[in-house]
Amino acid sequence: MKHDELWPDVVGQDVAKRKLAFLLEGFNATKVLPHLMFIAPKGCGKTTLAKALGRNLNSTEGKPKRFLEINCSTIKNVKQFINNLMIPHVHQQECTVLFDEASELPKDVTMAMLTMFNPNPNNRTEFSYEDYVLDIDFSRQTFMFATTEAHQIFHALMDRCDRIDMEDYSYEDLGEIVLRQFDGVTFEDGVLNDIATVLRGNARAAQKMSINIKSYLAAKGKTEFDFDGWNELKYHLGILPLGLSSIEVRVLAHLRDNNECSLTNIAAATGLTPQCIRQDFEMYLQKQGLMSIDTKGRSITSKGQKLLERGVLEGWCEPTQDEGAVNVSLGEVLDEWEAADKEGAE
């Protein structure tokens, strides 16, 4: 069976799906699957792909094993982990367990997992806790983890897992995710690709955007979504190019007006903490080539400058105080922005 046929509901992620298809062949022969660590940014389908894999992991009776999804932030200590999960739901049972948000695992639970999930030729381990001895049989129980914070996973636990690193979604993939949410709706040529450009490479954002489009079409009584509808939706929802937030535009505008800023300077100007700016905004701005960071500080790039010029003309970005009247047309700025965007892609 081709790897795409194993999980028809999962768009893209060809490298990850090929690896999982290979591991699944081994599981079907041995009933043992390596412990897996799914790694990707938020909203990129880690849980979806793990669940799709789980539906292909059959028990000795030929039916999919029971699938348990555990949010690790709900695990408080090793006593709760053993008494509330492992003993009643895992011990001597056939099941697949997904530990989501694995970076939130408490330290004592992580230490216990090092013993429980230690790979060995016998494919089974024992773990003693108080008066109870847990029997972990890798031919009956499969364990998977998912995280956006791979650097926070204890290195010894990471070593016990096979990494499944997920790729960025292409615009074509994101458009396909949007399209799959609809039945009986047509899209004007090019609209799906334009929608994809504002989704920040995020599959969850694609699903959320689909809900907005469905609401718009239902309110208008339409079954076709065209560029006029998309422009109207962008206006009402305040959707900006590249899916930028208003805070990201403020950061770029501050860099435009104050070159080579420190993180503290940006934080003071926006009223946000330095950690918030670094984790929630700077990474995306850098990824899109709109800002750069070096030893002198943070600066806006030429691509970022062109984007703000477009924003001034379209009305979603304030001009600089000394900018005065704008003497170029929106078409000229858009042409320069598209050229800068292509240059950055190359």
Secondary structure, 3 states (H helix, E strand, C coil): CCHHHHCCCCCCCHHHHHHHHHHHHHHHHHCCCCCEEEECCCCCCHHHHHHHHHCCCECCCCCECEEEEEEHHHCCCHHHHHHHHHHHHHCCCCEEEEEECHHHCCHHHHHHHHHHCCCCCCCEEEEEECCEEEEEECCCEEEEEEECCHHHCCHHHHHCCEEEECCCCCHHHHHHHHHCCCCCCEECCCHHHHHHCCCCCCHHHHHHHHHHHHHHHHHHCCCEECHHHHHHHHHHHCCCHHHCCHHHHHHHHHHHHCCCECHHHHHHHHCCCHHHHHHHHHHHHHHCCCEEEECCEEEECHHHHHHHHHHHHHCCCCCCCCCCCCCCCHHHHHHHHHHHHHHHHC
